Amino acid sequence: MAFGEKLKSLRLSKGLGVNQLALKSGVSASQISRFEKGERKDPTLDTVKKLSKALGVSISYFEDGHQSTPDLIAARIDEDASEEEVEEILKFIDYINNRDHN
């Protein structure tokens, strides 16, 4: 199930309207509507965090079971991570990949 479908299903199950969720989450009603209609497919991690908190679920609720490993890793990296922190993570991934292939 796509992000927008999960969002709409969960929102409705909680008995919330789009405007109510917008007020509760800090994500605009128009943005929520675009996600639900499939007009926007890739929310930022910050947006997912806000919606998850407002709906009372973990961010993993919105993970797509078909995401690639790099996408899952990227989703776990905080948007506020410094360039140095991201570089460290990438170096560690390279280390793991090279270690496993030697």
A tleap script that builds the chain and sets N, CA, C and O, in Angstrom:
source leaprc.protein.ff14SB
mol = sequence {
  NMET ALA PHE GLY GLU LYS LEU LYS SER LEU
  ARG LEU SER LYS GLY LEU GLY VAL ASN GLN
  LEU ALA LEU LYS SER GLY VAL SER ALA SER
  GLN ILE SER ARG PHE GLU LYS GLY GLU ARG
  LYS ASP PRO THR LEU ASP THR VAL LYS LYS
  LEU SER LYS ALA LEU GLY VAL SER ILE SER
  TYR PHE GLU ASP GLY HIE GLN SER THR PRO
  ASP LEU ILE ALA ALA ARG ILE ASP GLU ASP
  ALA SER GLU GLU GLU VAL GLU GLU ILE LEU
  LYS PHE ILE ASP TYR ILE ASN ASN ARG ASP
  HIE CASN
}
set mol.1.N position { 0.846 -1.175 0.000 }
set mol.1.CA position { 0.000 0.000 0.000 }
set mol.1.C position { 0.895 1.244 0.000 }
set mol.1.O position { 1.872 1.308 0.747 }
set mol.2.N position { 0.568 2.211 -0.822 }
set mol.2.CA position { 1.353 3.435 -0.949 }
set mol.2.C position { 1.178 4.336 0.274 }
set mol.2.O position { 0.226 4.190 1.040 }
set mol.3.N position { 2.107 5.258 0.438 }
set mol.3.CA position { 2.077 6.173 1.578 }
set mol.3.C position { 0.725 6.871 1.703 }
set mol.3.O position { 0.126 6.881 2.778 }
set mol.4.N position { 0.248 7.450 0.615 }
set mol.4.CA position { -1.011 8.192 0.647 }
set mol.4.C position { -2.203 7.333 1.037 }
set mol.4.O position { -3.090 7.779 1.764 }
set mol.5.N position { -2.217 6.099 0.550 }
set mol.5.CA position { -3.307 5.183 0.902 }
set mol.5.C position { -3.274 4.853 2.388 }
set mol.5.O position { -4.310 4.832 3.052 }
set mol.6.N position { -2.071 4.595 2.903 }
set mol.6.CA position { -1.933 4.300 4.333 }
set mol.6.C position { -2.350 5.505 5.165 }
set mol.6.O position { -3.030 5.370 6.183 }
set mol.7.N position { -1.931 6.687 4.716 }
set mol.7.CA position { -2.260 7.906 5.440 }
set mol.7.C position { -3.771 8.099 5.516 }
set mol.7.O position { -4.317 8.351 6.590 }
set mol.8.N position { -4.438 7.983 4.381 }
set mol.8.CA position { -5.887 8.193 4.348 }
set mol.8.C position { -6.620 7.149 5.188 }
set mol.8.O position { -7.528 7.481 5.949 }
set mol.9.N position { -6.222 5.894 5.045 }
set mol.9.CA position { -6.853 4.817 5.796 }
set mol.9.C position { -6.716 5.043 7.301 }
set mol.9.O position { -7.683 4.898 8.048 }
set mol.10.N position { -5.520 5.397 7.734 }
set mol.10.CA position { -5.283 5.625 9.159 }
set mol.10.C position { -6.037 6.863 9.641 }
set mol.10.O position { -6.637 6.851 10.716 }
set mol.11.N position { -6.004 7.922 8.847 }
set mol.11.CA position { -6.716 9.150 9.222 }
set mol.11.C position { -8.205 8.874 9.422 }
set mol.11.O position { -8.802 9.303 10.410 }
set mol.12.N position { -8.793 8.149 8.468 }
set mol.12.CA position { -10.220 7.831 8.560 }
set mol.12.C position { -10.518 6.923 9.749 }
set mol.12.O position { -11.537 7.083 10.421 }
set mol.13.N position { -9.621 5.967 10.004 }
set mol.13.CA position { -9.843 5.054 11.135 }
set mol.13.C position { -9.788 5.793 12.471 }
set mol.13.O position { -10.375 5.349 13.458 }
set mol.14.N position { -9.081 6.917 12.494 }
set mol.14.CA position { -8.997 7.739 13.710 }
set mol.14.C position { -10.132 8.757 13.774 }
set mol.14.O position { -10.256 9.504 14.745 }
set mol.15.N position { -10.964 8.778 12.723 }
set mol.15.CA position { -12.098 9.697 12.705 }
set mol.15.C position { -11.715 11.146 12.495 }
set mol.15.O position { -12.415 12.052 12.949 }
set mol.16.N position { -10.604 11.369 11.805 }
set mol.16.CA position { -10.123 12.729 11.587 }
set mol.16.C position { -10.382 13.187 10.161 }
set mol.16.O position { -10.255 12.409 9.215 }
set mol.17.N position { -10.742 14.447 10.016 }
set mol.17.CA position { -10.817 15.060 8.704 }
set mol.17.C position { -9.437 15.555 8.309 }
set mol.17.O position { -8.532 15.609 9.141 }
set mol.18.N position { -9.274 15.913 7.054 }
set mol.18.CA position { -7.981 16.417 6.581 }
set mol.18.C position { -7.578 17.666 7.367 }
set mol.18.O position { -6.430 17.789 7.792 }
set mol.19.N position { -8.516 18.584 7.560 }
set mol.19.CA position { -8.201 19.820 8.292 }
set mol.19.C position { -7.837 19.547 9.745 }
set mol.19.O position { -6.961 20.208 10.302 }
set mol.20.N position { -8.501 18.580 10.355 }
set mol.20.CA position { -8.179 18.224 11.742 }
set mol.20.C position { -6.760 17.670 11.838 }
set mol.20.O position { -6.001 18.035 12.736 }
set mol.21.N position { -6.409 16.787 10.906 }
set mol.21.CA position { -5.059 16.223 10.909 }
set mol.21.C position { -4.028 17.312 10.647 }
set mol.21.O position { -2.948 17.302 11.237 }
set mol.22.N position { -4.352 18.240 9.773 }
set mol.22.CA position { -3.436 19.342 9.486 }
set mol.22.C position { -3.156 20.154 10.749 }
set mol.22.O position { -2.005 20.472 11.046 }
set mol.23.N position { -4.198 20.484 11.480 }
set mol.23.CA position { -4.022 21.246 12.721 }
set mol.23.C position { -3.224 20.465 13.752 }
set mol.23.O position { -2.373 21.022 14.445 }
set mol.24.N position { -3.502 19.187 13.846 }
set mol.24.CA position { -2.856 18.329 14.841 }
set mol.24.C position { -1.381 18.067 14.511 }
set mol.24.O position { -0.555 17.923 15.412 }
set mol.25.N position { -1.058 18.006 13.215 }
set mol.25.CA position { 0.294 17.621 12.797 }
set mol.25.C position { 1.192 18.790 12.404 }
set mol.25.O position { 2.416 18.692 12.491 }
set mol.26.N position { 0.592 19.881 11.978 }
set mol.26.CA position { 1.406 20.984 11.465 }
set mol.26.C position { 1.747 20.829 9.994 }
set mol.26.O position { 2.517 21.619 9.448 }
set mol.27.N position { 1.182 19.818 9.350 }
set mol.27.CA position { 1.350 19.602 7.908 }
set mol.27.C position { 0.110 20.195 7.245 }
set mol.27.O position { -1.008 19.953 7.699 }
set mol.28.N position { 0.295 20.965 6.183 }
set mol.28.CA position { -0.851 21.651 5.580 }
set mol.28.C position { -1.889 20.666 5.040 }
set mol.28.O position { -1.560 19.563 4.605 }
set mol.29.N position { -3.146 21.096 5.081 }
set mol.29.CA position { -4.246 20.265 4.576 }
set mol.29.C position { -4.061 19.970 3.095 }
set mol.29.O position { -4.358 18.864 2.643 }
set mol.30.N position { -3.574 20.947 2.332 }
set mol.30.CA position { -3.380 20.714 0.895 }
set mol.30.C position { -2.298 19.668 0.651 }
set mol.30.O position { -2.412 18.859 -0.269 }
set mol.31.N position { -1.257 19.683 1.465 }
set mol.31.CA position { -0.196 18.683 1.319 }
set mol.31.C position { -0.727 17.294 1.674 }
set mol.31.O position { -0.445 16.326 0.967 }
set mol.32.N position { -1.481 17.190 2.744 }
set mol.32.CA position { -2.072 15.903 3.134 }
set mol.32.C position { -2.966 15.392 2.015 }
set mol.32.O position { -2.912 14.215 1.656 }
set mol.33.N position { -3.780 16.268 1.470 }
set mol.33.CA position { -4.686 15.896 0.383 }
set mol.33.C position { -3.917 15.399 -0.840 }
set mol.33.O position { -4.311 14.415 -1.467 }
set mol.34.N position { -2.823 16.076 -1.176 }
set mol.34.CA position { -2.008 15.643 -2.333 }
set mol.34.C position { -1.387 14.273 -2.085 }
set mol.34.O position { -1.311 13.456 -3.002 }
set mol.35.N position { -0.944 14.012 -0.857 }
set mol.35.CA position { -0.412 12.683 -0.538 }
set mol.35.C position { -1.501 11.631 -0.710 }
set mol.35.O position { -1.277 10.588 -1.325 }
set mol.36.N position { -2.670 11.910 -0.166 }
set mol.36.CA position { -3.760 10.931 -0.208 }
set mol.36.C position { -4.247 10.659 -1.627 }
set mol.36.O position { -4.678 9.547 -1.931 }
set mol.37.N position { -4.182 11.656 -2.488 }
set mol.37.CA position { -4.609 11.492 -3.883 }
set mol.37.C position { -3.506 10.908 -4.762 }
set mol.37.O position { -3.731 10.611 -5.935 }
set mol.38.N position { -2.318 10.747 -4.190 }
set mol.38.CA position { -1.200 10.204 -4.954 }
set mol.38.C position { -0.506 11.236 -5.820 }
set mol.38.O position { 0.323 10.881 -6.657 }
set mol.39.N position { -0.831 12.513 -5.633 }
set mol.39.CA position { -0.201 13.576 -6.411 }
set mol.39.C position { 1.212 13.860 -5.923 }
set mol.39.O position { 2.049 14.345 -6.684 }
set mol.40.N position { 1.478 13.561 -4.666 }
set mol.40.CA position { 2.824 13.625 -4.081 }
set mol.40.C position { 3.088 12.273 -3.459 }
set mol.40.O position { 2.258 11.750 -2.716 }
set mol.41.N position { 4.235 11.712 -3.760 }
set mol.41.CA position { 4.509 10.350 -3.301 }
set mol.41.C position { 5.647 10.243 -2.294 }
set mol.41.O position { 5.724 9.256 -1.562 }
set mol.42.N position { 6.523 11.226 -2.240 }
set mol.42.CA position { 7.710 11.115 -1.404 }
set mol.42.C position { 7.760 12.189 -0.325 }
set mol.42.O position { 8.354 13.247 -0.531 }
set mol.43.N position { 7.144 11.929 0.816 }
set mol.43.CA position { 7.188 12.916 1.900 }
set mol.43.C position { 8.579 12.980 2.511 }
set mol.43.O position { 9.333 12.008 2.461 }
set mol.44.N position { 8.912 14.115 3.082 }
set mol.44.CA position { 10.182 14.222 3.794 }
set mol.44.C position { 10.068 13.446 5.104 }
set mol.44.O position { 8.969 13.155 5.577 }
set mol.45.N position { 11.201 13.125 5.668 }
set mol.45.CA position { 11.208 12.417 6.947 }
set mol.45.C position { 10.521 13.262 8.017 }
set mol.45.O position { 9.805 12.732 8.866 }
set mol.46.N position { 10.739 14.571 7.974 }
set mol.46.CA position { 10.104 15.462 8.940 }
set mol.46.C position { 8.579 15.392 8.834 }
set mol.46.O position { 7.883 15.368 9.849 }
set mol.47.N position { 8.065 15.360 7.604 }
set mol.47.CA position { 6.617 15.265 7.390 }
set mol.47.C position { 6.081 13.948 7.932 }
set mol.47.O position { 5.038 13.920 8.586 }
set mol.48.N position { 6.789 12.858 7.663 }
set mol.48.CA position { 6.357 11.546 8.160 }
set mol.48.C position { 6.358 11.536 9.685 }
set mol.48.O position { 5.448 10.986 10.306 }
set mol.49.N position { 7.374 12.141 10.284 }
set mol.49.CA position { 7.433 12.201 11.751 }
set mol.49.C position { 6.239 12.963 12.315 }
set mol.49.O position { 5.617 12.524 13.281 }
set mol.50.N position { 5.920 14.108 11.709 }
set mol.50.CA position { 4.796 14.919 12.193 }
set mol.50.C position { 3.476 14.167 12.071 }
set mol.50.O position { 2.671 14.152 13.003 }
set mol.51.N position { 3.262 13.545 10.919 }
set mol.51.CA position { 2.014 12.806 10.704 }
set mol.51.C position { 1.930 11.593 11.627 }
set mol.51.O position { 0.872 11.302 12.183 }
set mol.52.N position { 3.043 10.891 11.786 }
set mol.52.CA position { 3.073 9.720 12.667 }
set mol.52.C position { 2.720 10.095 14.096 }
set mol.52.O position { 1.917 9.426 14.747 }
set mol.53.N position { 3.327 11.172 14.575 }
set mol.53.CA position { 3.063 11.624 15.944 }
set mol.53.C position { 1.594 12.011 16.109 }
set mol.53.O position { 0.956 11.642 17.095 }
set mol.54.N position { 1.064 12.752 15.142 }
set mol.54.CA position { -0.335 13.196 15.220 }
set mol.54.C position { -1.309 12.025 15.175 }
set mol.54.O position { -2.388 12.082 15.765 }
set mol.55.N position { -0.925 10.964 14.472 }
set mol.55.CA position { -1.809 9.802 14.318 }
set mol.55.C position { -1.526 8.696 15.336 }
set mol.55.O position { -2.236 7.691 15.380 }
set mol.56.N position { -0.495 8.886 16.146 }
set mol.56.CA position { -0.195 7.921 17.201 }
set mol.56.C position { 0.408 6.617 16.720 }
set mol.56.O position { 0.156 5.562 17.302 }
set mol.57.N position { 1.210 6.682 15.652 }
set mol.57.CA position { 1.889 5.488 15.141 }
set mol.57.C position { 3.374 5.793 14.985 }
set mol.57.O position { 3.778 6.956 14.972 }
set mol.58.N position { 4.176 4.754 14.868 }
set mol.58.CA position { 5.600 4.961 14.614 }
set mol.58.C position { 5.792 5.246 13.129 }
set mol.58.O position { 4.924 4.935 12.312 }
set mol.59.N position { 6.931 5.837 12.785 }
set mol.59.CA position { 7.171 6.134 11.370 }
set mol.59.C position { 7.263 4.857 10.544 }
set mol.59.O position { 7.036 4.881 9.334 }
set mol.60.N position { 7.592 3.754 11.182 }
set mol.60.CA position { 7.691 2.491 10.446 }
set mol.60.C position { 6.340 2.047 9.893 }
set mol.60.O position { 6.292 1.240 8.964 }
set mol.61.N position { 5.246 2.560 10.447 }
set mol.61.CA position { 3.911 2.235 9.929 }
set mol.61.C position { 3.812 2.597 8.450 }
set mol.61.O position { 3.148 1.908 7.676 }
set mol.62.N position { 4.476 3.682 8.068 }
set mol.62.CA position { 4.371 4.173 6.697 }
set mol.62.C position { 5.399 3.565 5.750 }
set mol.62.O position { 5.368 3.840 4.550 }
set mol.63.N position { 6.305 2.745 6.268 }
set mol.63.CA position { 7.310 2.148 5.395 }
set mol.63.C position { 6.663 1.211 4.398 }
set mol.63.O position { 5.750 0.452 4.722 }
set mol.64.N position { 7.159 1.285 3.185 }
set mol.64.CA position { 6.680 0.420 2.111 }
set mol.64.C position { 7.513 -0.850 2.147 }
set mol.64.O position { 8.742 -0.786 2.109 }
set mol.65.N position { 6.876 -1.973 2.219 }
set mol.65.CA position { 7.586 -3.246 2.260 }
set mol.65.C position { 8.435 -3.502 1.036 }
set mol.65.O position { 9.256 -4.419 1.027 }
set mol.66.N position { 8.242 -2.695 -0.002 }
set mol.66.CA position { 8.989 -2.890 -1.241 }
set mol.66.C position { 10.116 -1.881 -1.406 }
set mol.66.O position { 10.708 -1.795 -2.482 }
set mol.67.N position { 10.425 -1.121 -0.367 }
set mol.67.CA position { 11.509 -0.161 -0.469 }
set mol.67.C position { 12.835 -0.891 -0.564 }
set mol.67.O position { 13.021 -1.963 0.013 }
set mol.68.N position { 13.749 -0.287 -1.302 }
set mol.68.CA position { 15.081 -0.866 -1.407 }
set mol.68.C position { 15.844 -0.574 -0.118 }
set mol.68.O position { 15.483 0.326 0.640 }
set mol.69.N position { 16.880 -1.332 0.114 }
set mol.69.CA position { 17.686 -1.125 1.313 }
set mol.69.C position { 18.245 0.290 1.385 }
set mol.69.O position { 18.177 0.908 2.447 }
set mol.70.N position { 18.804 0.836 0.284 }
set mol.70.CA position { 19.292 2.220 0.375 }
set mol.70.C position { 18.192 3.214 0.749 }
set mol.70.O position { 18.448 4.162 1.492 }
set mol.71.N position { 16.981 3.011 0.247 }
set mol.71.CA position { 15.875 3.902 0.599 }
set mol.71.C position { 15.531 3.781 2.076 }
set mol.71.O position { 15.241 4.784 2.729 }
set mol.72.N position { 15.560 2.568 2.604 }
set mol.72.CA position { 15.273 2.377 4.024 }
set mol.72.C position { 16.340 3.038 4.885 }
set mol.72.O position { 16.032 3.653 5.906 }
set mol.73.N position { 17.596 2.907 4.468 }
set mol.73.CA position { 18.688 3.541 5.211 }
set mol.73.C position { 18.532 5.049 5.162 }
set mol.73.O position { 18.656 5.722 6.185 }
set mol.74.N position { 18.260 5.582 3.984 }
set mol.74.CA position { 18.102 7.030 3.833 }
set mol.74.C position { 16.951 7.545 4.686 }
set mol.74.O position { 17.037 8.640 5.241 }
set mol.75.N position { 15.894 6.783 4.794 }
set mol.75.CA position { 14.738 7.208 5.585 }
set mol.75.C position { 15.060 7.262 7.070 }
set mol.75.O position { 14.399 7.976 7.824 }
set mol.76.N position { 16.056 6.523 7.490 }
set mol.76.CA position { 16.427 6.483 8.905 }
set mol.76.C position { 17.411 7.589 9.284 }
set mol.76.O position { 17.604 7.863 10.468 }
set mol.77.N position { 18.032 8.223 8.295 }
set mol.77.CA position { 18.994 9.280 8.579 }
set mol.77.C position { 18.229 10.567 8.820 }
set mol.77.O position { 17.468 11.016 7.963 }
set mol.78.N position { 18.426 11.143 9.958 }
set mol.78.CA position { 17.742 12.382 10.316 }
set mol.78.C position { 18.111 13.477 9.332 }
set mol.78.O position { 19.277 13.620 8.965 }
set mol.79.N position { 17.118 14.253 8.901 }
set mol.79.CA position { 17.366 15.340 7.959 }
set mol.79.C position { 18.324 16.373 8.525 }
set mol.79.O position { 18.941 17.123 7.769 }
set mol.80.N position { 18.456 16.421 9.832 }
set mol.80.CA position { 19.336 17.392 10.463 }
set mol.80.C position { 20.765 16.877 10.619 }
set mol.80.O position { 21.603 17.551 11.219 }
set mol.81.N position { 21.046 15.697 10.089 }
set mol.81.CA position { 22.394 15.140 10.198 }
set mol.81.C position { 23.368 16.036 9.443 }
set mol.81.O position { 23.064 16.526 8.356 }
set mol.82.N position { 24.530 16.241 10.025 }
set mol.82.CA position { 25.544 17.069 9.372 }
set mol.82.C position { 26.158 16.300 8.206 }
set mol.82.O position { 26.014 15.082 8.102 }
set mol.83.N position { 26.841 17.030 7.338 }
set mol.83.CA position { 27.515 16.383 6.213 }
set mol.83.C position { 28.543 15.378 6.711 }
set mol.83.O position { 28.730 14.320 6.110 }
set mol.84.N position { 29.208 15.715 7.813 }
set mol.84.CA position { 30.219 14.818 8.374 }
set mol.84.C position { 29.582 13.511 8.854 }
set mol.84.O position { 30.140 12.432 8.657 }
set mol.85.N position { 28.423 13.619 9.478 }
set mol.85.CA position { 27.730 12.420 9.958 }
set mol.85.C position { 27.278 11.544 8.793 }
set mol.85.O position { 27.411 10.321 8.840 }
set mol.86.N position { 26.749 12.166 7.759 }
set mol.86.CA position { 26.331 11.413 6.577 }
set mol.86.C position { 27.544 10.748 5.935 }
set mol.86.O position { 27.469 9.592 5.518 }
set mol.87.N position { 28.658 11.467 5.853 }
set mol.87.CA position { 29.886 10.909 5.276 }
set mol.87.C position { 30.368 9.709 6.089 }
set mol.87.O position { 30.809 8.713 5.516 }
set mol.88.N position { 30.288 9.793 7.408 }
set mol.88.CA position { 30.669 8.667 8.268 }
set mol.88.C position { 29.802 7.449 7.993 }
set mol.88.O position { 30.300 6.326 7.913 }
set mol.89.N position { 28.521 7.676 7.852 }
set mol.89.CA position { 27.584 6.583 7.569 }
set mol.89.C position { 27.920 5.938 6.233 }
set mol.89.O position { 27.949 4.712 6.122 }
set mol.90.N position { 28.174 6.755 5.222 }
set mol.90.CA position { 28.508 6.224 3.896 }
set mol.90.C position { 29.815 5.435 3.924 }
set mol.90.O position { 29.927 4.395 3.275 }
set mol.91.N position { 30.795 5.922 4.666 }
set mol.91.CA position { 32.065 5.196 4.791 }
set mol.91.C position { 31.847 3.846 5.475 }
set mol.91.O position { 32.442 2.842 5.083 }
set mol.92.N position { 31.001 3.829 6.488 }
set mol.92.CA position { 30.720 2.580 7.185 }
set mol.92.C position { 30.025 1.589 6.258 }
set mol.92.O position { 30.333 0.397 6.278 }
set mol.93.N position { 29.097 2.072 5.453 }
set mol.93.CA position { 28.414 1.205 4.491 }
set mol.93.C position { 29.420 0.636 3.500 }
set mol.93.O position { 29.378 -0.554 3.186 }
set mol.94.N position { 30.329 1.482 3.002 }
set mol.94.CA position { 31.375 1.001 2.088 }
set mol.94.C position { 32.231 -0.061 2.766 }
set mol.94.O position { 32.564 -1.081 2.162 }
set mol.95.N position { 32.587 0.183 4.028 }
set mol.95.CA position { 33.386 -0.778 4.780 }
set mol.95.C position { 32.673 -2.129 4.859 }
set mol.95.O position { 33.280 -3.171 4.611 }
set mol.96.N position { 31.407 -2.107 5.199 }
set mol.96.CA position { 30.624 -3.347 5.312 }
set mol.96.C position { 30.557 -4.055 3.964 }
set mol.96.O position { 30.758 -5.266 3.883 }
set mol.97.N position { 30.274 -3.295 2.905 }
set mol.97.CA position { 30.185 -3.895 1.568 }
set mol.97.C position { 31.505 -4.517 1.144 }
set mol.97.O position { 31.519 -5.618 0.594 }
set mol.98.N position { 32.608 -3.834 1.390 }
set mol.98.CA position { 33.921 -4.355 1.001 }
set mol.98.C position { 34.327 -5.539 1.863 }
set mol.98.O position { 34.921 -6.494 1.362 }
set mol.99.N position { 34.018 -5.489 3.139 }
set mol.99.CA position { 34.351 -6.581 4.050 }
set mol.99.C position { 33.640 -7.863 3.628 }
set mol.99.O position { 34.225 -8.946 3.662 }
set mol.100.N position { 32.385 -7.733 3.235 }
set mol.100.CA position { 31.596 -8.901 2.862 }
set mol.100.C position { 32.007 -9.500 1.528 }
set mol.100.O position { 31.724 -10.667 1.257 }
set mol.101.N position { 32.671 -8.714 0.695 }
set mol.101.CA position { 33.063 -9.201 -0.628 }
set mol.101.C position { 34.520 -9.649 -0.693 }
set mol.101.O position { 34.993 -10.050 -1.757 }
set mol.102.N position { 35.226 -9.589 0.412 }
set mol.102.CA position { 36.637 -10.018 0.424 }
set mol.102.C position { 36.797 -11.356 1.080 }
set mol.102.O position { 37.913 -11.867 1.177 }
savepdb mol mol.pdb
quit
